Amino acid sequence: MKKSYPMMMLAVLMTLALTAFAPKSAQAAPYCMTDVYGYVWNMNVTPAGGNVFNFGGFVNVDGVNWSISGTFNRGTNSIVLTATNPSPDGCVSASSFFTYTGSRTGGSGISFSWTNDCGGSGTGTGNVVKGSCRVGHAVAVPNGPAAGRKISAQQINIGPNPAADMINLSYTLTESTDVNIQILDMSGREVAVLAQGAQDAGTYQLSWNLQDRDGSALANGLYLVRFNNLNERLVIQR
């Protein structure tokens, strides 16, 4: 009996390690992941049989909840997650979907590569914990997985920054493309649109008076100037 005790303990520890991301019953269990792009993933994990578990739930992308689906294979330690945009816009400013393909790196960490339907790709990491995610969300960093068509621009300039009453924005397009220039607050809410639609190759300049779409002056603080899938931080300080 004494000789078998160490083997029994080893078996118990291996079982605990393999079930780190998997619920212990047939009921859905909540898990929360925050990735390197600032997206917060609210996930339910349900056993699908054998070593396979299904993911459901949503991921918050700049204030919008995208539905998610996917699987976790405990045998191969692999994870696949796909997020679907509820309001696709043809890759003008956001993709219709993006997919994470990755594996657990130990503990609660995940390493993944991503692709979207707009031709974007990259790599990233995430941290998964058991339980529901916190209330709220983070704003994604530039060129994240949900970004739409990459703009064909050689130069983008915004100034002054910080700004008190006016900013000037200039950019050069190397080819004809759809342009969407938005102002977002740090909750991801759109407060103004500076340009939208198809533009030919060339150099463009515009000015903005730091007012929202209703003509009211924006409060002091940090904002994002989103140029298609590129973000520039703007500080308003009067």
PyRosetta script that sets phi, psi and omega in degrees:
from pyrosetta import init, pose_from_sequence

init()
pose = pose_from_sequence("MKKSYPMMMLAVLMTLALTAFAPKSAQAAPYCMTDVYGYVWNMNVTPAGGNVFNFGGFVNVDGVNWSISGTFNRGTNSIVLTATNPSPDGCVSASSFFTYTGSRTGGSGISFSWTNDCGGSGTGTGNVVKGSCRVGHAVAVPNGPAAGRKISAQQINIGPNPAADMINLSYTLTESTDVNIQILDMSGREVAVLAQGAQDAGTYQLSWNLQDRDGSALANGLYLVRFNNLNERLVIQR")
pose.set_psi(1, -38.7)
pose.set_omega(1, -179.0)
pose.set_phi(2, -66.4)
pose.set_psi(2, -34.8)
pose.set_omega(2, -179.0)
pose.set_phi(3, -69.7)
pose.set_psi(3, -31.2)
pose.set_omega(3, -177.4)
pose.set_phi(4, -81.3)
pose.set_psi(4, -15.7)
pose.set_omega(4, -176.6)
pose.set_phi(5, -61.0)
pose.set_psi(5, -47.6)
pose.set_omega(5, 178.5)
pose.set_phi(6, -59.5)
pose.set_psi(6, -37.9)
pose.set_omega(6, 179.6)
pose.set_phi(7, -67.0)
pose.set_psi(7, -37.2)
pose.set_omega(7, 177.5)
pose.set_phi(8, -63.5)
pose.set_psi(8, -42.9)
pose.set_omega(8, 179.8)
pose.set_phi(9, -64.8)
pose.set_psi(9, -39.5)
pose.set_omega(9, 178.7)
pose.set_phi(10, -62.8)
pose.set_psi(10, -41.2)
pose.set_omega(10, 178.8)
pose.set_phi(11, -63.5)
pose.set_psi(11, -39.2)
pose.set_omega(11, 178.7)
pose.set_phi(12, -64.7)
pose.set_psi(12, -43.9)
pose.set_omega(12, -179.1)
pose.set_phi(13, -65.3)
pose.set_psi(13, -39.9)
pose.set_omega(13, 178.5)
pose.set_phi(14, -64.7)
pose.set_psi(14, -38.8)
pose.set_omega(14, 178.3)
pose.set_phi(15, -63.6)
pose.set_psi(15, -42.5)
pose.set_omega(15, 178.9)
pose.set_phi(16, -63.4)
pose.set_psi(16, -40.3)
pose.set_omega(16, -178.7)
pose.set_phi(17, -65.9)
pose.set_psi(17, -40.1)
pose.set_omega(17, -177.6)
pose.set_phi(18, -71.6)
pose.set_psi(18, -21.8)
pose.set_omega(18, -177.6)
pose.set_phi(19, -101.2)
pose.set_psi(19, 19.7)
pose.set_omega(19, -176.8)
pose.set_phi(20, -61.1)
pose.set_psi(20, -34.6)
pose.set_omega(20, -178.5)
pose.set_phi(21, -110.3)
pose.set_psi(21, 14.9)
pose.set_omega(21, -174.3)
pose.set_phi(22, -126.0)
pose.set_psi(22, 135.6)
pose.set_omega(22, 177.1)
pose.set_phi(23, -65.9)
pose.set_psi(23, 153.8)
pose.set_omega(23, -175.5)
pose.set_phi(24, -91.8)
pose.set_psi(24, -5.1)
pose.set_omega(24, -179.5)
pose.set_phi(25, -129.7)
pose.set_psi(25, -179.7)
pose.set_omega(25, -179.7)
pose.set_phi(26, -77.2)
pose.set_psi(26, -5.3)
pose.set_omega(26, 179.7)
pose.set_phi(27, -82.5)
pose.set_psi(27, 150.7)
pose.set_omega(27, 176.5)
pose.set_phi(28, -66.4)
pose.set_psi(28, 138.7)
pose.set_omega(28, 179.2)
pose.set_phi(29, -119.1)
pose.set_psi(29, 135.8)
pose.set_omega(29, -179.1)
pose.set_phi(30, -80.4)
pose.set_psi(30, 141.3)
pose.set_omega(30, 173.8)
pose.set_phi(31, -136.8)
pose.set_psi(31, 151.9)
pose.set_omega(31, -179.2)
pose.set_phi(32, -124.8)
pose.set_psi(32, 131.1)
pose.set_omega(32, 174.6)
pose.set_phi(33, -125.1)
pose.set_psi(33, 133.5)
pose.set_omega(33, 169.4)
pose.set_phi(34, -113.9)
pose.set_psi(34, 123.3)
pose.set_omega(34, -176.1)
pose.set_phi(35, -100.6)
pose.set_psi(35, 177.2)
pose.set_omega(35, -174.9)
pose.set_phi(36, -66.5)
pose.set_psi(36, -18.4)
pose.set_omega(36, 179.4)
pose.set_phi(37, -88.7)
pose.set_psi(37, 1.7)
pose.set_omega(37, 179.1)
pose.set_phi(38, 87.1)
pose.set_psi(38, 3.0)
pose.set_omega(38, 178.3)
pose.set_phi(39, -76.9)
pose.set_psi(39, 141.4)
pose.set_omega(39, 179.5)
pose.set_phi(40, -111.6)
pose.set_psi(40, 120.0)
pose.set_omega(40, -174.4)
pose.set_phi(41, -103.7)
pose.set_psi(41, 113.5)
pose.set_omega(41, 173.7)
pose.set_phi(42, -94.8)
pose.set_psi(42, 109.3)
pose.set_omega(42, -170.6)
pose.set_phi(43, -123.4)
pose.set_psi(43, 144.0)
pose.set_omega(43, 167.2)
pose.set_phi(44, -111.3)
pose.set_psi(44, 132.8)
pose.set_omega(44, -177.7)
pose.set_phi(45, -114.4)
pose.set_psi(45, 124.3)
pose.set_omega(45, -176.7)
pose.set_phi(46, -124.7)
pose.set_psi(46, 130.9)
pose.set_omega(46, 177.5)
pose.set_phi(47, -59.2)
pose.set_psi(47, 134.4)
pose.set_omega(47, 179.4)
pose.set_phi(48, -111.2)
pose.set_psi(48, 0.0)
pose.set_omega(48, -178.7)
pose.set_phi(49, 114.1)
pose.set_psi(49, 135.8)
pose.set_omega(49, -178.8)
pose.set_phi(50, 65.2)
pose.set_psi(50, -132.4)
pose.set_omega(50, -179.8)
pose.set_phi(51, -92.6)
pose.set_psi(51, 4.9)
pose.set_omega(51, -173.5)
pose.set_phi(52, -99.6)
pose.set_psi(52, 136.9)
pose.set_omega(52, 176.8)
pose.set_phi(53, -129.6)
pose.set_psi(53, 143.3)
pose.set_omega(53, -180.0)
pose.set_phi(54, -98.1)
pose.set_psi(54, 144.4)
pose.set_omega(54, 174.9)
pose.set_phi(55, -106.7)
pose.set_psi(55, 143.2)
pose.set_omega(55, 170.5)
pose.set_phi(56, -142.2)
pose.set_psi(56, 179.2)
pose.set_omega(56, 178.3)
pose.set_phi(57, 120.3)
pose.set_psi(57, -147.0)
pose.set_omega(57, -178.1)
pose.set_phi(58, -151.7)
pose.set_psi(58, 158.0)
pose.set_omega(58, 174.1)
pose.set_phi(59, -122.2)
pose.set_psi(59, 136.3)
pose.set_omega(59, -178.4)
pose.set_phi(60, -88.4)
pose.set_psi(60, 115.5)
pose.set_omega(60, -179.7)
pose.set_phi(61, -115.1)
pose.set_psi(61, 102.7)
pose.set_omega(61, 179.3)
pose.set_phi(62, 51.0)
pose.set_psi(62, 44.6)
pose.set_omega(62, 175.3)
pose.set_phi(63, 90.7)
pose.set_psi(63, -1.8)
pose.set_omega(63, 179.9)
pose.set_phi(64, -116.7)
pose.set_psi(64, 132.9)
pose.set_omega(64, 179.0)
pose.set_phi(65, -86.3)
pose.set_psi(65, 116.8)
pose.set_omega(65, 175.3)
pose.set_phi(66, -98.2)
pose.set_psi(66, 133.3)
pose.set_omega(66, 178.4)
pose.set_phi(67, -70.7)
pose.set_psi(67, 147.8)
pose.set_omega(67, -178.8)
pose.set_phi(68, -126.0)
pose.set_psi(68, 153.5)
pose.set_omega(68, 172.9)
pose.set_phi(69, -144.1)
pose.set_psi(69, 160.0)
pose.set_omega(69, 179.3)
pose.set_phi(70, 165.6)
pose.set_psi(70, -176.5)
pose.set_omega(70, -178.7)
pose.set_phi(71, -140.5)
pose.set_psi(71, 155.4)
pose.set_omega(71, 170.7)
pose.set_phi(72, -127.1)
pose.set_psi(72, 125.5)
pose.set_omega(72, 177.3)
pose.set_phi(73, -105.5)
pose.set_psi(73, 108.3)
pose.set_omega(73, -176.5)
pose.set_phi(74, -67.8)
pose.set_psi(74, -27.1)
pose.set_omega(74, -179.6)
pose.set_phi(75, -69.4)
pose.set_psi(75, -41.7)
pose.set_omega(75, -179.2)
pose.set_phi(76, -100.0)
pose.set_psi(76, -3.2)
pose.set_omega(76, 179.3)
pose.set_phi(77, 62.3)
pose.set_psi(77, 29.9)
pose.set_omega(77, -175.3)
pose.set_phi(78, -108.5)
pose.set_psi(78, 147.1)
pose.set_omega(78, -178.0)
pose.set_phi(79, -130.6)
pose.set_psi(79, 134.6)
pose.set_omega(79, 174.0)
pose.set_phi(80, -129.3)
pose.set_psi(80, 124.0)
pose.set_omega(80, 179.3)
pose.set_phi(81, -129.0)
pose.set_psi(81, 132.4)
pose.set_omega(81, 176.1)
pose.set_phi(82, -122.2)
pose.set_psi(82, 128.1)
pose.set_omega(82, 177.8)
pose.set_phi(83, -107.2)
pose.set_psi(83, 134.8)
pose.set_omega(83, -175.9)
pose.set_phi(84, -117.0)
pose.set_psi(84, 127.6)
pose.set_omega(84, -178.8)
pose.set_phi(85, -72.9)
pose.set_psi(85, 125.4)
pose.set_omega(85, 178.7)
pose.set_phi(86, -71.6)
pose.set_psi(86, -17.0)
pose.set_omega(86, -179.1)
pose.set_phi(87, -135.6)
pose.set_psi(87, 69.5)
pose.set_omega(87, -178.8)
pose.set_phi(88, -63.2)
pose.set_psi(88, 144.0)
pose.set_omega(88, -176.9)
pose.set_phi(89, -124.5)
pose.set_psi(89, 23.2)
pose.set_omega(89, 177.2)
pose.set_phi(90, 72.5)
pose.set_psi(90, 28.5)
pose.set_omega(90, 176.3)
pose.set_phi(91, 73.8)
pose.set_psi(91, 15.5)
pose.set_omega(91, 177.3)
pose.set_phi(92, -66.0)
pose.set_psi(92, -52.1)
pose.set_omega(92, 178.7)
pose.set_phi(93, -126.7)
pose.set_psi(93, -16.7)
pose.set_omega(93, -179.7)
pose.set_phi(94, -148.0)
pose.set_psi(94, 151.6)
pose.set_omega(94, 177.3)
pose.set_phi(95, -75.3)
pose.set_psi(95, 166.4)
pose.set_omega(95, 174.1)
pose.set_phi(96, -82.6)
pose.set_psi(96, -29.6)
pose.set_omega(96, 175.8)
pose.set_phi(97, -161.4)
pose.set_psi(97, 158.2)
pose.set_omega(97, 169.7)
pose.set_phi(98, -142.3)
pose.set_psi(98, 154.2)
pose.set_omega(98, -173.7)
pose.set_phi(99, -127.3)
pose.set_psi(99, 132.9)
pose.set_omega(99, 172.2)
pose.set_phi(100, -100.5)
pose.set_psi(100, 130.7)
pose.set_omega(100, 173.8)
pose.set_phi(101, -125.0)
pose.set_psi(101, 117.1)
pose.set_omega(101, -173.8)
pose.set_phi(102, -158.2)
pose.set_psi(102, -165.4)
pose.set_omega(102, -179.0)
pose.set_phi(103, -150.6)
pose.set_psi(103, 159.8)
pose.set_omega(103, 177.9)
pose.set_phi(104, -72.2)
pose.set_psi(104, 138.2)
pose.set_omega(104, -177.7)
pose.set_phi(105, -103.9)
pose.set_psi(105, 2.6)
pose.set_omega(105, -177.0)
pose.set_phi(106, 117.5)
pose.set_psi(106, 139.4)
pose.set_omega(106, -176.8)
pose.set_phi(107, 63.6)
pose.set_psi(107, -129.3)
pose.set_omega(107, -179.1)
pose.set_phi(108, -101.9)
pose.set_psi(108, 6.2)
pose.set_omega(108, -175.3)
pose.set_phi(109, -83.0)
pose.set_psi(109, 148.6)
pose.set_omega(109, 175.2)
pose.set_phi(110, -131.9)
pose.set_psi(110, 137.1)
pose.set_omega(110, 173.2)
pose.set_phi(111, -114.0)
pose.set_psi(111, 135.2)
pose.set_omega(111, -174.7)
pose.set_phi(112, -147.0)
pose.set_psi(112, 161.1)
pose.set_omega(112, 165.6)
pose.set_phi(113, -112.1)
pose.set_psi(113, 154.3)
pose.set_omega(113, -179.1)
pose.set_phi(114, -133.4)
pose.set_psi(114, 152.8)
pose.set_omega(114, 172.3)
pose.set_phi(115, -138.2)
pose.set_psi(115, 152.8)
pose.set_omega(115, 170.9)
pose.set_phi(116, -129.1)
pose.set_psi(116, 171.6)
pose.set_omega(116, -175.6)
pose.set_phi(117, -77.8)
pose.set_psi(117, -1.4)
pose.set_omega(117, 178.3)
pose.set_phi(118, -96.4)
pose.set_psi(118, 6.7)
pose.set_omega(118, 179.3)
pose.set_phi(119, 92.4)
pose.set_psi(119, 6.3)
pose.set_omega(119, 179.0)
pose.set_phi(120, -84.2)
pose.set_psi(120, 154.8)
pose.set_omega(120, 176.8)
pose.set_phi(121, -156.8)
pose.set_psi(121, 161.5)
pose.set_omega(121, 179.9)
pose.set_phi(122, 176.3)
pose.set_psi(122, -169.8)
pose.set_omega(122, 179.2)
pose.set_phi(123, -132.4)
pose.set_psi(123, 165.1)
pose.set_omega(123, 179.5)
pose.set_phi(124, -171.9)
pose.set_psi(124, -176.2)
pose.set_omega(124, 178.6)
pose.set_phi(125, -136.5)
pose.set_psi(125, 164.5)
pose.set_omega(125, 176.9)
pose.set_phi(126, -149.1)
pose.set_psi(126, 163.4)
pose.set_omega(126, 178.6)
pose.set_phi(127, -128.2)
pose.set_psi(127, 121.8)
pose.set_omega(127, -174.7)
pose.set_phi(128, -108.6)
pose.set_psi(128, 133.5)
pose.set_omega(128, 174.7)
pose.set_phi(129, -132.2)
pose.set_psi(129, 151.8)
pose.set_omega(129, 179.5)
pose.set_phi(130, -77.0)
pose.set_psi(130, 139.5)
pose.set_omega(130, -179.2)
pose.set_phi(131, 114.8)
pose.set_psi(131, 166.0)
pose.set_omega(131, -179.2)
pose.set_phi(132, -71.9)
pose.set_psi(132, 152.9)
pose.set_omega(132, -179.8)
pose.set_phi(133, -73.5)
pose.set_psi(133, 160.0)
pose.set_omega(133, 175.9)
pose.set_phi(134, -65.7)
pose.set_psi(134, 160.6)
pose.set_omega(134, 176.7)
pose.set_phi(135, -74.4)
pose.set_psi(135, 141.3)
pose.set_omega(135, 178.8)
pose.set_phi(136, 102.2)
pose.set_psi(136, -173.6)
pose.set_omega(136, -178.4)
pose.set_phi(137, -158.0)
pose.set_psi(137, 168.4)
pose.set_omega(137, 176.2)
pose.set_phi(138, -109.7)
pose.set_psi(138, 151.5)
pose.set_omega(138, 177.3)
pose.set_phi(139, -81.6)
pose.set_psi(139, 132.8)
pose.set_omega(139, -177.0)
pose.set_phi(140, -67.3)
pose.set_psi(140, 148.4)
pose.set_omega(140, 176.7)
pose.set_phi(141, -76.8)
pose.set_psi(141, 164.9)
pose.set_omega(141, -178.0)
pose.set_phi(142, -56.7)
pose.set_psi(142, 147.1)
pose.set_omega(142, 173.7)
pose.set_phi(143, 63.9)
pose.set_psi(143, 33.1)
pose.set_omega(143, 176.0)
pose.set_phi(144, -73.1)
pose.set_psi(144, 175.0)
pose.set_omega(144, -175.1)
pose.set_phi(145, -59.3)
pose.set_psi(145, -28.1)
pose.set_omega(145, -177.3)
pose.set_phi(146, -83.4)
pose.set_psi(146, -3.7)
pose.set_omega(146, -177.3)
pose.set_phi(147, -62.8)
pose.set_psi(147, 145.9)
pose.set_omega(147, -179.5)
pose.set_phi(148, -86.6)
pose.set_psi(148, -142.0)
pose.set_omega(148, -176.3)
pose.set_phi(149, -65.5)
pose.set_psi(149, 131.0)
pose.set_omega(149, 176.3)
pose.set_phi(150, -68.8)
pose.set_psi(150, 130.7)
pose.set_omega(150, -177.3)
pose.set_phi(151, -76.1)
pose.set_psi(151, 141.4)
pose.set_omega(151, 179.1)
pose.set_phi(152, -89.9)
pose.set_psi(152, 83.9)
pose.set_omega(152, -175.4)
pose.set_phi(153, -129.8)
pose.set_psi(153, 138.4)
pose.set_omega(153, 176.5)
pose.set_phi(154, -89.1)
pose.set_psi(154, -29.3)
pose.set_omega(154, -172.7)
pose.set_phi(155, -154.5)
pose.set_psi(155, 133.1)
pose.set_omega(155, 176.3)
pose.set_phi(156, -131.7)
pose.set_psi(156, 123.0)
pose.set_omega(156, -178.8)
pose.set_phi(157, -126.6)
pose.set_psi(157, 134.8)
pose.set_omega(157, 176.8)
pose.set_phi(158, -130.5)
pose.set_psi(158, 131.7)
pose.set_omega(158, 178.2)
pose.set_phi(159, -170.5)
pose.set_psi(159, 160.4)
pose.set_omega(159, -3.5)
pose.set_phi(160, -74.5)
pose.set_psi(160, 161.9)
pose.set_omega(160, -179.6)
pose.set_phi(161, -150.1)
pose.set_psi(161, 106.0)
pose.set_omega(161, 12.3)
pose.set_phi(162, -67.1)
pose.set_psi(162, 154.8)
pose.set_omega(162, -178.8)
pose.set_phi(163, -117.1)
pose.set_psi(163, 145.9)
pose.set_omega(163, -178.9)
pose.set_phi(164, -109.2)
pose.set_psi(164, -39.7)
pose.set_omega(164, -177.7)
pose.set_phi(165, -142.5)
pose.set_psi(165, -11.6)
pose.set_omega(165, -176.0)
pose.set_phi(166, -162.0)
pose.set_psi(166, 144.5)
pose.set_omega(166, 168.2)
pose.set_phi(167, -125.3)
pose.set_psi(167, 151.6)
pose.set_omega(167, 173.9)
pose.set_phi(168, -113.7)
pose.set_psi(168, 135.1)
pose.set_omega(168, -178.3)
pose.set_phi(169, -127.4)
pose.set_psi(169, 130.7)
pose.set_omega(169, 177.1)
pose.set_phi(170, -132.5)
pose.set_psi(170, 146.7)
pose.set_omega(170, 179.8)
pose.set_phi(171, -154.8)
pose.set_psi(171, 155.9)
pose.set_omega(171, 179.9)
pose.set_phi(172, -121.3)
pose.set_psi(172, 124.9)
pose.set_omega(172, 176.0)
pose.set_phi(173, -97.3)
pose.set_psi(173, 130.3)
pose.set_omega(173, 179.6)
pose.set_phi(174, -86.7)
pose.set_psi(174, -10.3)
pose.set_omega(174, 176.6)
pose.set_phi(175, -158.1)
pose.set_psi(175, 165.2)
pose.set_omega(175, 178.1)
pose.set_phi(176, -63.8)
pose.set_psi(176, 137.2)
pose.set_omega(176, -178.0)
pose.set_phi(177, -160.5)
pose.set_psi(177, 163.2)
pose.set_omega(177, 173.0)
pose.set_phi(178, -79.5)
pose.set_psi(178, 133.6)
pose.set_omega(178, -178.9)
pose.set_phi(179, -117.6)
pose.set_psi(179, 134.5)
pose.set_omega(179, 176.8)
pose.set_phi(180, -138.6)
pose.set_psi(180, 107.4)
pose.set_omega(180, -178.5)
pose.set_phi(181, -112.3)
pose.set_psi(181, 113.9)
pose.set_omega(181, -177.3)
pose.set_phi(182, -119.7)
pose.set_psi(182, 157.6)
pose.set_omega(182, 169.9)
pose.set_phi(183, -112.2)
pose.set_psi(183, 124.8)
pose.set_omega(183, -179.6)
pose.set_phi(184, -117.9)
pose.set_psi(184, 142.5)
pose.set_omega(184, 169.9)
pose.set_phi(185, -83.0)
pose.set_psi(185, 177.7)
pose.set_omega(185, -172.3)
pose.set_phi(186, -78.6)
pose.set_psi(186, 3.0)
pose.set_omega(186, 169.4)
pose.set_phi(187, -94.0)
pose.set_psi(187, -1.2)
pose.set_omega(187, -178.9)
pose.set_phi(188, 89.2)
pose.set_psi(188, 5.8)
pose.set_omega(188, -177.8)
pose.set_phi(189, -83.5)
pose.set_psi(189, 133.3)
pose.set_omega(189, 177.4)
pose.set_phi(190, -74.0)
pose.set_psi(190, 125.8)
pose.set_omega(190, -179.7)
pose.set_phi(191, -112.3)
pose.set_psi(191, -17.7)
pose.set_omega(191, 178.9)
pose.set_phi(192, -161.4)
pose.set_psi(192, 153.0)
pose.set_omega(192, 174.7)
pose.set_phi(193, -122.8)
pose.set_psi(193, 122.8)
pose.set_omega(193, -176.3)
pose.set_phi(194, -95.1)
pose.set_psi(194, -29.4)
pose.set_omega(194, 178.9)
pose.set_phi(195, -160.0)
pose.set_psi(195, 146.4)
pose.set_omega(195, -179.2)
pose.set_phi(196, -158.6)
pose.set_psi(196, 130.3)
pose.set_omega(196, 177.9)
pose.set_phi(197, 127.6)
pose.set_psi(197, 178.4)
pose.set_omega(197, -178.5)
pose.set_phi(198, -74.6)
pose.set_psi(198, 140.5)
pose.set_omega(198, 176.6)
pose.set_phi(199, -136.7)
pose.set_psi(199, 145.0)
pose.set_omega(199, 177.6)
pose.set_phi(200, -79.6)
pose.set_psi(200, 166.4)
pose.set_omega(200, 175.6)
pose.set_phi(201, -59.6)
pose.set_psi(201, 142.7)
pose.set_omega(201, -179.2)
pose.set_phi(202, 150.0)
pose.set_psi(202, -177.5)
pose.set_omega(202, 179.8)
pose.set_phi(203, -105.0)
pose.set_psi(203, 133.9)
pose.set_omega(203, -175.8)
pose.set_phi(204, -126.1)
pose.set_psi(204, 147.8)
pose.set_omega(204, 176.3)
pose.set_phi(205, -135.3)
pose.set_psi(205, 140.7)
pose.set_omega(205, 174.9)
pose.set_phi(206, -149.8)
pose.set_psi(206, 160.8)
pose.set_omega(206, 178.5)
pose.set_phi(207, -124.0)
pose.set_psi(207, 152.1)
pose.set_omega(207, 179.6)
pose.set_phi(208, -138.2)
pose.set_psi(208, 136.0)
pose.set_omega(208, -173.4)
pose.set_phi(209, -92.5)
pose.set_psi(209, 17.2)
pose.set_omega(209, 176.7)
pose.set_phi(210, 63.5)
pose.set_psi(210, 30.5)
pose.set_omega(210, 176.6)
pose.set_phi(211, -110.2)
pose.set_psi(211, 151.8)
pose.set_omega(211, 178.9)
pose.set_phi(212, -79.6)
pose.set_psi(212, -176.1)
pose.set_omega(212, -175.5)
pose.set_phi(213, -65.7)
pose.set_psi(213, -19.4)
pose.set_omega(213, 178.7)
pose.set_phi(214, -93.7)
pose.set_psi(214, 1.7)
pose.set_omega(214, 178.9)
pose.set_phi(215, 87.0)
pose.set_psi(215, 11.5)
pose.set_omega(215, 178.7)
pose.set_phi(216, -95.4)
pose.set_psi(216, 142.4)
pose.set_omega(216, 179.8)
pose.set_phi(217, -67.4)
pose.set_psi(217, 134.7)
pose.set_omega(217, 178.3)
pose.set_phi(218, -74.1)
pose.set_psi(218, 147.9)
pose.set_omega(218, 179.3)
pose.set_phi(219, -70.5)
pose.set_psi(219, 157.1)
pose.set_omega(219, 174.8)
pose.set_phi(220, -58.9)
pose.set_psi(220, 146.7)
pose.set_omega(220, 178.2)
pose.set_phi(221, 149.6)
pose.set_psi(221, -168.9)
pose.set_omega(221, -177.3)
pose.set_phi(222, -100.1)
pose.set_psi(222, 134.2)
pose.set_omega(222, 179.9)
pose.set_phi(223, -133.3)
pose.set_psi(223, 167.2)
pose.set_omega(223, 174.1)
pose.set_phi(224, -114.9)
pose.set_psi(224, 131.4)
pose.set_omega(224, 168.2)
pose.set_phi(225, -96.0)
pose.set_psi(225, 108.0)
pose.set_omega(225, -177.6)
pose.set_phi(226, -97.4)
pose.set_psi(226, 115.3)
pose.set_omega(226, -179.1)
pose.set_phi(227, -107.5)
pose.set_psi(227, 92.5)
pose.set_omega(227, -168.9)
pose.set_phi(228, 55.4)
pose.set_psi(228, -112.7)
pose.set_omega(228, -179.3)
pose.set_phi(229, -103.0)
pose.set_psi(229, 13.1)
pose.set_omega(229, 177.6)
pose.set_phi(230, -104.7)
pose.set_psi(230, 136.2)
pose.set_omega(230, -179.7)
pose.set_phi(231, -115.4)
pose.set_psi(231, 137.5)
pose.set_omega(231, 171.8)
pose.set_phi(232, -124.7)
pose.set_psi(232, 134.3)
pose.set_omega(232, 179.2)
pose.set_phi(233, -80.0)
pose.set_psi(233, 137.7)
pose.set_omega(233, 179.4)
pose.set_phi(234, -129.8)
pose.set_psi(234, 130.8)
pose.set_omega(234, 175.9)
pose.set_phi(235, -106.3)
pose.set_psi(235, 125.6)
pose.set_omega(235, 172.6)
pose.set_phi(236, -100.2)
pose.set_psi(236, 122.3)
pose.set_omega(236, -177.1)
pose.set_phi(237, -144.8)
pose.set_psi(237, 103.5)
pose.set_omega(237, -177.0)
pose.set_phi(238, -93.6)
pose.dump_pdb("model.pdb")
